[in-house]
């Protein structure tokens, strides 16, 4: 089982000792394996993904509140 990129980032975010993740193994600065809780990692990855969605929705709402049209908003976000 290989972890997603989001899960790998979550491992590093949740454990200060982890400096790299290769496939499903986390390593510290000395190359030692670091144990992690996959359930906590998955929850963190999902929370981080939701935060990105929420931030984008908030930004779009603020642009619309400024009076920009849907076409103008779409042109700004690509």
Buried (B, 14 or more C-beta within 10 A) or exposed (E): EEBEEBBBBBBBEBBEEBBBBEEEEBBBEEEEEBEBEEEEBBEBBEEBEEEEEEEEEEEBEEBEEEEBEEEEBEEEEE
